[in-house]
Structure formats: structure tokens, C-alpha cells
Amino acid sequence: MQITVNGKPREISSEMPLPDFLRAHDINPRLVAVAINGDVIPKDQYASAVVRAGDALEVVRMVGGGAR
């Protein structure tokens, strides 16, 4: 199955729950925000979100810092 992650094509073997996808790619779900097909997924809904063929994911890592 082909999906797109942050604008790049990726292959996954089958559809899977979002937490499984993140774990498979060594991504800590507590440190990212995820959108599937343009819809931001609230963290309390990660367990029910499923990554399917053709989906476009945006995974944004939280970065600390700020203005001085």
C-alpha cells in the first residue's frame, strides 16, 4: 500500500492503527502532531485513527525554543 508522509511516498504492508504506524517508524506519539488527509487528529483519538492506502499524513515534531 502506498501512502504519503510529509510529502514523500512510503510503502506500508497493510492498513494499521495510527499508534502502530508511529511505533513502526520510531516516532513517540507524545512528541508529534498528526494530520491525516488534512484533518488534525486529536491525541485522544489516535487509537481509533487508521492509516489506509492513499492517505496523506503530516507528522510534525514539537520543537522547544523561543525568542530571546
N, C-alpha and C positions, 0 to 999 in steps of 0.2 A: 504494500500500500504506500502510496506517496502522499506526503503532507508537506507543508511549507512551515519552517520555523525561522522567525526573524528574517524573512525574505529569501531563505535558502531551501532548496528542495531536500527532503530527507525521506528515507525509506523506513517503515516500521512493518513488522510481521503481521500484525492484526490490530483491530481497534482495541483500545485499552483505556481504563480509567486514568484520568489526569495524574493522580498521585503516582501510579505505576510508571507513567511516561517520565515524570520528573525524576523518580528514583533511578530509572534505567539510564538517564543521562547525567547522573550525579548532581542533580540540582536540588538544593534544600528549599522545599516549598515555603518555609518561613521567611526566606530572603528574596522572594521574587513576587512580581505581579504577573498574571497571565491573562491574555485575551485570546479567545477562540473565535475566529471569523468576525473580528471586530468587537465582540462582546466581552467586556471585562468580567472575569469570573471571581465573585467574592470568595474569600478564603474559606468561609463556612460551607461553600458549595463545591469545593474541589473534589470531594469524594464522589459526588454524583455527576461530575463533568466527565465526558468521554471524548477521547481523541479518535476521530474517524477518518477514513480515506478522503482526501481532498481538502481537509481542514487547513486553515492558515492560523498558525499560533504566533503570538508575540510574547516573548518571555523577557521581562525587564528586571534586572537585578537592582536591588536597593543599594545606593552608594551614600556613605556618610560624607559630611563636609558642609561647607557653607562659606558665606562671605566673611571677610575679616574687617 
